Amino acid sequence: MHDASFEFFKALLSTPSPSGFESPVQDIVRQFANPFADEIRSDRHGNLIAIRRTTNRVDGSAPRVMLAGHCDQLGLMVMHIDDQGFLMVQPIGGWDIPILLGQLLTVWTQKGPIPGVCSRKAPHLLSPDEKNKLPQFHDLWVDIGVKDKKEADSLVQIGDAIMAQLGFRPMRNGFASAPGMDDKVGVWTVFETLRLLHNQPLNVDLFVVSTVQEEIGLRGAATSAYGINPTVGIAVDVCHATDTPGAEKKQVGEIKLGAGPVIFRGANINPRVFENLVLSATENNIPNQLRGVPKATGTDANAIQLAREGVATGLVSIPNRYMHSPVEMVALQDLVDSSRLLSAFCQRIGPETNWIP
């Protein structure tokens, strides 16, 4: 991985961006993209859009290509502070509650970050019924080590966001683990594509987008795609790696870390986009994996496809172990190969490319 790009990736993973609170990470994205874009803008929703214009502006017929990765990640929100100063929370996005218990957390307040832990009653104190049922959010709390509600009120506001402890953790074999791989890897991939295309000839107008609020309903992709009005849109997200114990390959396919980006096929995917992605991989010896999905994907691709009169849409995904947990794991080479794939795709297409199925 390119040195400056690697630092960008680690900065993304170390910066909080729960849905609705993405501004800090968008500042990181803007700083990285600035040398490689002809224009950078933000919309009223909070999406950040970097634009690289075509090098051939003879007749204004260049297709508009949108590459999107969502910068928001799962979090918690402070809903109530009890008399002892414990924080009662609700989820931002789709958490698996048992995974949260015992986690180190950070409350991101206007006065700065405050460390906390997520807990509930110790197992020794649980009733038999409590031991045998799945805990709910009203059964747990966040402890920030205060003496009482007055002290907590002086530090924390209702509506403050809470994150799992952030940071990049290198693993063996070029793997890495961190909260928020979903979908900081997608943001990294599309903006690394922008870097790779710097000073390269292009026959498309390229719009590279760090979208917001995907985890609560694909909201940023819907608004940014409407504003951009792309001819072609490709979302980059994560997908479930099935190279772990108990993974059901018969349902979602055989997907491995380190075997390359995953190119999707299905109802959410324009066949011409799929074909051009596969040809781009083949022509450039880029390893890749295929996955079928017979319905809407639940990613930004779903919102992009339905923008305005419809967009020729594709989905490229990074294999991810332990999705929606604080220990999500990816292979760094899959990110590199994904950005190479998108770069080759953007250089392969032009005004003559047919997107009609």
N, C-alpha and C positions, 0 to 999 in steps of 0.2 A: 504494500500500500504506500502510495506517495506520502512523503513525510508531512507536508502541510495538510494534506487530506486526512491523515491519521490524527493529527492534532485537532482538526475540525470534528472528527468523529468522537473523540474523547470529550471535547467540549459540549457537543450535543447531549451526550449521555450524562454529563455532570450538571446540566442546567434543567431546572424544573419546568414542566410544561403540561400540567393537567388541563383537561379540556376547559376552555374558557379563560385560561391563565397562561397563554402561549407567548406573550410579548417577550419575556427574557430570551427564549430560545430563538425567536425570530430575529433578534438583534445579532445573535451568533451567525445565523444563516446569511443575513444581509452582509455582514463583514466578509464572510468567505466568498460570496458571489460577486461582490462589487467589481473586482478586476476583470471578470469574465463576461459581464453583461453589458448590453447597450443601454439598458434602462432597468431600474428596479423600482417597484411600487408596492404599496400595501393598500388593501381595500378596507372598507368600513367594518368588515367581518373579522379582519385580522390576518387574512391570507397574505403571504408574501410572494410576489410574482417577479421573477427575473426574466428579462426578454433579450433574446439574441436574434437580430434581424437577418434575413436571408442575404447572401452575398450577390444574388441575382435579382434585382428589382426592376426588370425591364418592363413587364406588363402588369405587375401587381397580382399575379395569379398564384403566388406561393401559398401552399397549404399552411394552416396554422396548427402546430403540433404542441400539445399540452402534456408535460410530464409531471406527475403529482405524487408526492409522498406526504403523509400527514404527520405533523410535528407534535400533536397532542398525545398524552399518555394517561394511563389510569391514575387516579388519586382518590383522596377522601376529602370531605368538606366538614368543617366544624358546624354543627347544628345547635348545640346546647352545651353550656358549661354548668356543671352541678355545684352544689354548695361546697364540696371538697376540692373543686378545681379540676375534676376530671372532664375531658372533652368527649362529648358524644358525637358520633359522626355518621354520615351516610356516604355511599360510594359515588365517585365520579367514574362512570364506566363499569364494566362487568367483572368485578372481582369474584374469585372463589374464596369465601370467607375463611375456611380453615387455613389457607395459605398465609393469611394476614396475621394470624395469632402469633405472638412472640417476635414479630418483625421490628427491627429498628426503623424509626420513622423520623421525618423532619416536618415541622409545621412552618410553613413559609408565611411569615407575618410582615406587616408594613415596617416593623422595627428590626427585621432580620430573621434568619432561620433559628428555630428552637428545636432541640432534640427531644424525641419522645419515643415511647414504646407502645405497641398495641397489645392489649391483654384482656383477660376476663378472670373470673374466679379460678383459683388454683384447682387442679383436678381432685385434690383431697377434699375440697369443700363443695364439690358438685353433688347434687342429688342423683340417685339412679336414673331418674327421667332425664335430667340435664346431660348426663354422660352419654345417653343413648340417642340424643337428637342432634341434628346439625345446628350449630349456633347461628343466630341471626345478628344483624348489626346492632339491634338494641341490647344484645347480650354482651357486647364488648365496649371498650373505651380506650382512649389514648391518654397515657399518663406522661405529663411533662415535668413532674417532680416539684410541683408547687405546693404551698401549705394550705391554700384555701382558694375560694372563688375570687376573692378580691385580688389576690396576686395573679391568678390566671387572667382575669379581666384586664389587668394592666399590660398584658403581653399579647393576648389573642383576641381577635374579633370573630364574631359569628360570620361565617362565609369564608374564612381563611382556608386555604388549600393545604393538604397534607400529602406528602409523598413517601414512598419507601426510600430508604437511604440510597442516594444516587452514587454512581461511579462505575468506571470501567474495570473489569477484572479479567486479565488475560488467562487463558487456559492452555492446555497442551494441544499440539497439532494445529495451531493457528485458530483455535476456537476462542470465543470470548463470551463473557456473561455480564449482564447488567439489567436493572429495571429499564423499561422503555425501549428495548430493542424494537418493539412494536410501537411506533414505526419510525424511530430515529434512523434505522437502517434504510428505510425508503427515502427519507429526506436526504441522507448522505448520498445515496445512489443517484438521485436525479440531479443533485448539484455537483457531484463529481462528474456526471455526464456533461454538464455545462462547462466544467473545467477542461475536460478532454476535447471538447469541440472548439475551444478557444483558438482563433486564427485558422480554423479549418473551414473549407468552403461548405456552404449550406444552401440548399434549394428550398428550405422551409423557413417560416418564422417560428421560432422556438420559444415557448412559454414554460418556464420551469417553476413549479409552484410548491411551496411548503404550506399545505392546507391545515386548517384548524378544525377542531370539534368532530373529528371522524368517529371517535369512540362513543359519542352520544347521538349519532344519527347521520353521519356523512354530510354534515352541514356545510363545512367549508368548501368541499368539492362541488357541492350544488351551486353555491354562489359564485365561486371563481370560474367554474366552467361556463356559467351563464354570461359572465362578463367577458371572458376570453372568446367565446364562440368558436371553439376549435373545430378543425376538420377531423383531426385524429387526437385521441387522448389515451395515454397509458398511465395507469396507476401502478405504483410500486409499493407493495406491502409485504407482510410476512405471511407464511402459511405453515401449517403443522408439519414438522418433520416426523416421520414415522419410523425412525431408526432407534427407538427406545422400547423398553419392555412394555408389553401390553398394547402397543399401538395397533390399530385396526387398519391394515393396508387394504383390505377388501373394500373399505368404505371410502377412503380418501387417497388411495394410491401409495406407491412406494417412493418416498421422498427422503433424501439423505442430506445431512450436513456435508458440505465440501464437494458435492457433485454438480454444482452449478445452479444458476437461477432457474426458477420454475416458470414455464410458459403455460398459461391456462388456455383451455378450450371450453366452449360451452355457450349457453344462451346469452350470457353477458358479454361475449367476446365476438368482435367482428372477424369473420373468417379471413379477410384480406390482411388485417393487422396481424393475426396469428401467423399467416403464411410468410409475411415479410419479417417477422421476428425470427421464425425458424430459419429462413434463408440467411438472415444476418448472422445468426449463430453458426450455421454450417459454413458459410463463406469465410468466416474469420476464426474458425476452429475454437469456438467458445463452447465449453461444456454446458449442457442444459438438461433439464428434466421437464417432462410433460405431466400435466394434471388436468383431468376433466372435471367440470362442475356443471351439473344439468340445470342450474337455476341462477338467480342473481347471487353474486359472490359475497355480499356483505362488506365490500370494500369501497373505496372511492370510485372504482370502476363503475359501480352500479349507478352512482349519481351522475358521473360524467356521461355515461351512455345516454341518459335521458334528458340531457340539457338541450334546451331549445327544440330544434326539429330532429335531434338525434345526432350522436357523435360516433364515428368509427372508433371503437374502444378496444384496448388490450389490457392485460394484467400480467405483470411480471412480479414474482414473489421470491423472497429470501427464505429458505428453510429455517425454521425456528423451533427449538425445543422449549417446552414449559411455558407456552404462551399465556399471557395475562398473569404472570407471577413476577416476583422480584429477582428471579434467577434465570430469565430468558437467555438462551444460548444460541449463537450463530457461528458460522465459519466466515472469517474475514475474507477469504478468497471468493466466496459467493458474492459478496458485495462488489469486489473488484470486477468480477466477470459480469455482473449485472450492469454495471456502468459501461463496460466495454460493449455489451450487447445493445444498450440503448443508443450509444454513440454510433455504432455501425448502422442501426436502424435509421437514425435521423439522417445519416449521410447517404443512405441507399434510396430514399424516397424523394419525390419532387412533384411538380404540378401534373405530370403525366400519370402518376400512380392512381390506379382505379381502386376505390374503396367500396364499390357496390358489391354485395355478396352475390 
